[in-house]
Structures are given as structure tokens and as C-alpha cells.
Amino acid sequence: MISVHNKKSFLLYLGFCLLVVILLNIISRNWHFRLDFTENNIYSLSSSSKSVIDKIDDLLTMKVYFSENLPGEYGNNKRYLQDILEEYEALSSSNIRFEFYLPENDEKLEEEAMKYGIQPVQLQVIENDKVEIKKVYMGMVFIYGDQRESIPVIQTTTGLEYDITTKIKKLVDSQKKSIGIVSSADPTDRKNETISEILRQSYDVRPTNLDTSIPNDISVLLMNGVEDSLSVDEMQNLMGYLARGGNLFIAQCRIKSDLQTQSAEPVQSNIFSLLDVAGLHLKENLVLDSQCGQVTISQNRGFFRMNSAVNYHFFPLIHEFSDHVTVSGLEQLRLLFSSEIEYNPELPGDTLSTGIIPLFETSDKSTTMEQFFNLSPLENPAFSTLTEPGRIVGALSTMAWDSTGGLSQIILVSDSRFFEDNAGSIAPENTIFTMNAVDYLMGDSDLVALRSREITTRPLKDLEDGTKARWKWINILLPSILVIGLGAFRWKQNSNRTKMLEEIYE
């Protein structure tokens, strides 16, 4: 039998535990924390998301239309989505609410989902030992006052926090800032549609003609591919824009190159004088790097002509970044025919440098080509001279103008096709950097760190031939040595056991 004293102690202990559980539940409703040991804390909301959430001053409703019993990874997507939305809600001081709906079971919900732009998608699933095509919903809508934003299909968790925070930021920001995009080679040429469409999600993107004065409400100007001098009016309008505090993101190489014809010639333009005013001098050369992209060439192999991919050192893969917010978290950039940037902190004229920051450079196995340009991808002598230090190919200059009191910034990437649809903008990393740079020049860095935290590019480091051979033999021999060692250890154990048994029974 349990004594009265022990019974009272047990009830007291039970009551104390119950009280602790109740207190923990009350505290957890208002105090949210999470232990996240992943490299980029991808299972926790970033500081960027938290800063956007803090701007919400009214009720934001998230309606999630997501089917049940989804196959494989899609079911995991739903669980991850619910988990991250709970964190948004917990950090919002009751300004965010969300609810999951099953549209396929309710005709009214189906109509409501389609009204918000969320269309069903078809998935191939296995049910009752049969392969069937199933209609499912995997989208969500954000409702903030009389505004609406939606994510029609959520197929992966990669970048999901960025997508959600971007939609919230778009709803919360009352007024869109304006960006101008100039293609000085041909103002009617639509080569920058990809980056324009992406930037339109957050900004008002307008084509800008330098023939007339640049509107005052354009905060950032994007410019690439100058192949000739600007007219007197164009140069005056551009200089006037900068002098009154405008910001410029320019992609410009010093050499015009054509891989198809394997020809290259220096660009003669007064745009380089403007860059010199900013302390950013583009040298008349092309940069080569051992860490590079590839091109496909056609070669004769006996009686056949075959295509093969070869390294092309005029297409540097950038892995060396400075400690600056615009390149935070980036693993790689891809450039096509870039020139070396020299920077001079002593600015001429009525400008005063308040800082020039190199943003990224090539590897320490680089070189440059000047005067005579051999662009051949095969048997090119320049490819055997990649032993020089890295060259700066991206930089930021901040200028104070004495004449107007304006403060302007210029970001230069020495690749004339960095924004183009069929060139630099094909690489997702390049697009991320462009958006980071625009946000920074806008003075709005809420999404910069978040944009880079789920980058999936993890390039392997380029190793020396000797290092590669050493690791190759380690991979070949080490498993065999471990197996032999384990076998010898077990054999020794069995031998000792056999001897012990013999001694016992003799």
C-alpha cells in the first residue's frame, strides 16, 4: 500500500508538472524560437523576412489551396509550407493569419481559387495499384485590404520563403519605385525582357531614352552594351542624372567580341570618360581565367563530325567575392568577354570619391589579352599562360558632386551582355546579383540577404593535378585498407577466442 505521505507527494509532483506544462504553453503562444542547424538556416525565417513582417500594420490573410494525399515530395512541400506559415504568423503580432482549404471537395472553393488565379495542375499518382492522373491544387493567395497577390503553383520548397516575403513586401509597400532600362546600342531592341520582367515584380520598370532628360522619379538606371559614343545631348542628360543623385548600374566591356567570327576590336566611346570620372577605368583588354565556362565546338573524328564541350577561358566563372551586401551569399557569377577594371580614388572634375569597392574578381590563375585578340577555343597559346593574379571585373563607386551636392553610385560589371536574354541573364546567379544591386542602389536591402540564402549552386573547387591524383589514390586504396584492417582485427579476435576455449577444455 502507498502511504498517505507518498500519495500526497505524488499528487503534489503531478500538479507541479501540470502547472509547468500549462505555463510553457502560455509562454509559447507569445514567444517563438527555433533551433536551426542548417548552413543557411533555411528552416527559420531570415532577418529580411522579419523586417518585412514588421512593416505590416493591418490584417494580412493567406489562403492556401492545397490538396491532400499528394505523392512524394509534394506532400513534404505542404508540411514545409504549413510550418513556415506558422512562423510568419507567430512573428507578426497577430497581423498575419492563414488557413488551408481543399478545393477539390468543394465547388465554391474551386471557383474561389480560380478567381485568385490558382489553377489546378495534373499529377501522375499511383492509387490502388494503378497509375492515375489526379487534379490537385498547390497554390496560395495573399489578401491585404483590397490588394491581392498569389503564388499559383508551389512545386518546390527552394526559394519559397523568398517568394512569400516578396509578395508580402509588394503588398505592404504603398508605392512602387521606378527603374529605367537603356539599351544605347539600339533603343528599340528588346534584349532585356527577362530581367525587366523579373524586376517588374518589385519595381515600375520603364524604357528610358537618353535623348531627353531622365525623369526625376527614376532612382536607378540600367545600361549595357554601348558600342559607340553617346551624343552630346545623351551624355549631358546622363551626367545631369548622376549629378542630381541618380544611380547607375552599367554592364560594359572595353572590347567588342564575336565568338562566331572569332573577331574582337576595341570599343571607341565617350562612356569610358564618364566611368573615369567615377574612378572606374576599363583597360583595353580581355580577361582570361582557368575557372571558366564551356563552349560547344564541332570537330572531325575520323569520318564523323562530332560536337564536344571545351573550356573557354574568355568566359570566367567568378568565385572570388568581396564582403559587400550585393554579393552576400553568392557562390558564382558567369561573365562573357570581360575587361579588367582599374580604380582610382582620386576623382577628376567636381566629383569627390567617398569610396570605391571591388565587388568580385577572377581567380589567381588568370591573365589578360591585349592588342591582338585570338579568340580561338582550340590550341590557343594564351590558355597556357593562366598563372597571374585575379583581375577585378566588378566594382562599386560612390561619388559626391560639388556642383549639385548630389550623392550617386555606379556599379560596373565589365561584361556588355550581362543583362541580355540570351547571354548573361540565362545564369540564375547573374539575375540574383542584378536584383541585389538594384535593391542596394534603391536603398532597399530587405530582400538581398534572403535572395541568396537558398542558392543551390555549389561549384567544386578547381584542384591541382597532383592534389587530384592524391585524392584519387586515397579513394581507391583507403576502403581496401580499412576492409583488410577490419578483417585482420576480427581474425585476431577469433584466434584469441579459439586459444582460450582450447585452454579451458584441455
Secondary structure, DSSP 8 states (H G I E B T S, - for coil): ---HHHHHHHHHHHHHHHHHHHHHHHHHHH-------STT-TTS--HHHHHHHTT--S-EEEEEEE-SS--HHHHHHHHHHHHHHHHHHHTTTT-EEEEEE-GGG-HHHHHHHHHTT---EEEEEEETTEEEEEEE-EEEEEEETTEEEEE-----STTHHHHHHHHHHHHH-SS--EEEEEETT-TT----HHHHHHHTTTSEEEE--TTS---TTEEEEEEE---S---HHHHHHHHHHHHTT-EEEEE--SEEEETTTTEEEE---THHHHHHHTTEEE-SEEEEESSEEEEEEEEEETTEEEEEEEEEEEEEEE-EE-S-GGGTT---EE-SS---EEE-SS--TTEEEEEEEEEEE--SSEEEEESS----SSS-GGGG---B---EEEEEEEEEETTT--EEEEEEES-TTSS-TTTGGGSHHHHHHHHHHHHHHHT--TTHHHHHTT----------HHHHHHHHHHHHHHHHHHHHHHHHHHHHHHHHHHHHHHHHH-
